[in-house]
Amino acid sequence: MISLGTMFWILVTFFGLIGALRGWTKEVIATSGLILSLFALNQFAAPLFEFIGSREVTNAAGEVISPARQQFYILASIHLFIAFFSYQGPVVAGRRIGERLRVRDSFQDKILGLLVGGLNGYLIFGSMWSFLEYKVVSATEWQRLDPGIAYPFDPTVILRPAIDSDLFSMLNNMPIPMLAPWLPYLVVLVFLFVIVVMI
């Protein structure tokens, strides 16, 4: 079993390399979609779960799926769906906008792409990890799991970091706890940046 921390940093690095290849302009558009996704989940996840309700469900294999695991599946699915289309946006936009977003081969553009791509990796996979560590209580309010509670998966598959580990304290810096109070402002700033600088 690989450590969640190791997997997290591998994926952030991988997305940084993708960002260096794609160019920072395309990565900033993906960032705006990811910020929008977090904002939407922060605002509307609690009402969604109130509407759906929380009860245990049994899948086709006879395994009981707890409400906490269902919440993770729903949040992760919505976030990954929006992330996918955030990355596909420049492709779908067509030739006119695509020309403005094309990759330049300067060293500065590659470094900016690496940094923004790494940020996007953090926003995608840090959010996924946050969905395991935090549960939505109400709109804009997330509550961290108590120290003795495990993640809603088999511990041989996904193991929660120990309380005294560096990973446990690192979870305070994941997107949900760190960005939740600032998401409305970040949405405005990122979209203003995209509109003013890129279009």
C-alpha positions as CSV (number, residue, x, y, z in Angstrom):
1,M,0.0,0.0,0.0
2,I,1.4,3.4,-1.0
3,S,1.2,6.3,1.4
4,L,-1.5,9.0,0.6
5,G,1.1,11.7,1.1
6,T,3.5,10.0,-1.5
7,M,0.7,9.6,-3.9
8,F,-0.4,13.2,-3.5
9,W,3.0,14.6,-4.2
10,I,3.6,12.3,-7.2
11,L,0.3,13.5,-8.7
12,V,1.0,17.2,-8.0
13,T,4.4,16.8,-9.7
14,F,2.8,14.9,-12.6
15,F,0.3,17.7,-13.1
16,G,3.1,20.3,-12.9
17,L,4.9,18.5,-15.8
18,I,1.6,18.5,-17.7
19,G,1.3,22.2,-17.1
20,A,4.8,22.8,-18.4
21,L,3.8,21.0,-21.7
22,R,0.4,22.6,-22.0
23,G,1.4,26.1,-21.2
24,W,0.4,28.4,-18.4
25,T,-2.5,30.0,-20.3
26,K,-4.4,26.8,-20.7
27,E,-3.6,25.9,-17.1
28,V,-5.0,29.1,-15.8
29,I,-8.3,28.3,-17.5
30,A,-8.3,24.9,-15.8
31,T,-7.6,26.7,-12.5
32,S,-10.6,28.9,-12.9
33,G,-12.8,25.8,-13.5
34,L,-11.3,24.1,-10.4
35,I,-11.9,27.1,-8.2
36,L,-15.5,27.3,-9.5
37,S,-16.0,23.6,-8.7
38,L,-14.8,24.1,-5.1
39,F,-17.0,27.2,-4.8
40,A,-20.0,25.3,-6.0
41,L,-19.3,22.3,-3.7
42,N,-18.7,24.7,-0.8
43,Q,-22.0,26.4,-1.3
44,F,-24.3,23.6,-2.5
45,A,-23.0,20.3,-1.2
46,A,-24.9,20.5,2.2
47,P,-28.3,21.3,0.6
48,L,-27.6,18.5,-1.9
49,F,-27.0,16.0,0.8
50,E,-30.0,17.2,2.8
51,F,-32.1,16.6,-0.4
52,I,-30.6,13.2,-1.1
53,G,-30.7,12.1,2.6
54,S,-28.2,9.8,4.3
55,R,-28.7,6.1,4.6
56,E,-26.7,3.0,4.1
57,V,-26.9,1.4,0.6
58,T,-25.9,-2.1,-0.5
59,N,-24.1,-2.4,-3.8
60,A,-24.4,-5.3,-6.3
61,A,-21.6,-7.2,-4.5
62,G,-23.5,-7.1,-1.2
63,E,-21.1,-4.6,0.3
64,V,-22.7,-1.9,2.5
65,I,-21.7,1.6,1.5
66,S,-21.8,4.1,4.4
67,P,-23.2,7.6,4.1
68,A,-19.6,9.0,4.5
69,R,-18.4,7.0,1.6
70,Q,-21.4,8.0,-0.5
71,Q,-20.6,11.6,0.3
72,F,-17.0,11.1,-0.9
73,Y,-18.2,9.5,-4.1
74,I,-20.6,12.3,-4.9
75,L,-18.2,15.1,-4.1
76,A,-15.3,13.5,-5.9
77,S,-17.5,12.7,-9.0
78,I,-18.7,16.3,-9.3
79,H,-15.2,17.7,-8.8
80,L,-13.6,15.4,-11.3
81,F,-16.4,16.0,-13.8
82,I,-15.8,19.8,-13.6
83,A,-12.0,19.3,-13.7
84,F,-12.2,17.2,-16.8
85,F,-14.2,19.9,-18.7
86,S,-11.9,22.6,-17.3
87,Y,-9.0,20.9,-19.0
88,Q,-11.0,20.3,-22.2
89,G,-12.2,23.9,-22.4
90,P,-9.4,25.2,-24.6
91,V,-9.9,22.3,-27.0
92,V,-13.6,22.8,-27.2
93,A,-13.2,26.6,-27.6
94,G,-12.0,26.2,-31.1
95,R,-9.4,27.8,-33.3
96,R,-10.0,31.5,-32.5
97,I,-9.4,31.3,-28.7
98,G,-7.0,28.3,-29.1
99,E,-4.6,30.5,-31.0
100,R,-4.3,32.8,-28.0
101,L,-3.7,29.9,-25.7
102,R,-1.2,28.1,-27.8
103,V,2.0,26.9,-26.1
104,R,5.0,29.2,-26.4
105,D,8.4,27.7,-26.0
106,S,10.1,30.2,-23.8
107,F,11.6,29.1,-20.5
108,Q,9.4,31.5,-18.6
109,D,6.2,30.1,-20.0
110,K,7.3,26.5,-19.2
111,I,8.2,27.5,-15.6
112,L,4.8,29.3,-15.2
113,G,3.1,26.3,-16.7
114,L,4.9,24.0,-14.2
115,L,3.8,26.2,-11.3
116,V,0.2,26.6,-12.4
117,G,0.0,22.9,-13.3
118,G,1.2,22.0,-9.9
119,L,-1.4,24.3,-8.3
120,N,-4.1,22.5,-10.4
121,G,-2.8,19.1,-9.2
122,Y,-3.0,20.4,-5.6
123,L,-6.6,21.7,-6.2
124,I,-7.7,18.4,-7.7
125,F,-6.0,15.8,-5.5
126,G,-5.9,18.0,-2.4
127,S,-9.6,18.4,-2.7
128,M,-10.1,14.6,-3.1
129,W,-8.1,14.0,0.1
130,S,-10.1,16.8,1.8
131,F,-13.3,15.0,0.9
132,L,-12.0,12.0,2.9
133,E,-10.8,14.1,5.9
134,Y,-13.6,16.6,6.2
135,K,-17.4,16.2,6.1
136,V,-19.8,18.9,5.0
137,V,-21.9,20.1,7.8
138,S,-23.7,23.1,6.2
139,A,-23.2,25.5,3.4
140,T,-19.5,26.8,3.7
141,E,-18.9,24.7,6.9
142,W,-16.8,21.6,6.9
143,Q,-15.9,19.6,10.0
144,R,-12.8,17.5,10.3
145,L,-13.2,13.9,11.3
146,D,-12.4,13.1,15.0
147,P,-8.9,11.6,15.5
148,G,-10.1,8.1,16.2
149,I,-12.3,7.8,13.1
150,A,-11.0,6.0,10.0
151,Y,-11.7,6.9,6.4
152,P,-14.8,5.2,5.0
153,F,-12.8,2.6,3.2
154,D,-11.0,-0.6,4.0
155,P,-7.9,0.4,6.0
156,T,-5.8,-2.0,3.8
157,V,-6.8,0.2,0.8
158,I,-6.8,3.8,2.2
159,L,-5.3,4.4,5.7
160,R,-5.8,7.7,7.5
161,P,-2.5,9.3,8.6
162,A,-1.6,9.0,12.2
163,I,-2.3,12.0,14.4
164,D,1.4,12.6,15.3
165,S,2.5,12.4,11.7
166,D,3.5,15.3,9.4
167,L,0.8,14.3,6.9
168,F,-1.9,14.8,9.6
169,S,-0.8,18.4,10.1
170,M,-0.4,18.9,6.3
171,L,-4.2,18.2,6.0
172,N,-4.9,21.6,7.5
173,N,-3.4,23.1,4.3
174,M,-5.6,21.2,1.8
175,P,-8.0,23.2,-0.4
176,I,-11.2,22.7,1.6
177,P,-10.0,23.9,5.1
178,M,-7.7,26.6,3.7
179,L,-9.7,28.1,0.8
180,A,-13.3,27.6,1.9
181,P,-13.7,31.1,3.5
182,W,-12.0,32.8,0.5
183,L,-13.7,30.9,-2.4
184,P,-16.2,33.7,-3.3
185,Y,-13.4,36.2,-3.7
186,L,-11.2,33.7,-5.5
187,V,-13.9,33.0,-8.1
188,V,-14.2,36.7,-8.8
189,L,-10.4,37.2,-9.0
190,V,-9.7,34.2,-11.2
191,F,-12.5,35.0,-13.7
192,L,-11.5,38.7,-13.8
193,F,-7.9,37.5,-14.6
194,V,-9.1,35.2,-17.3
195,I,-11.4,37.9,-18.9
196,V,-8.9,40.8,-18.6
197,V,-5.6,39.1,-19.4
198,M,-6.6,36.3,-21.8
199,I,-9.7,37.4,-23.8
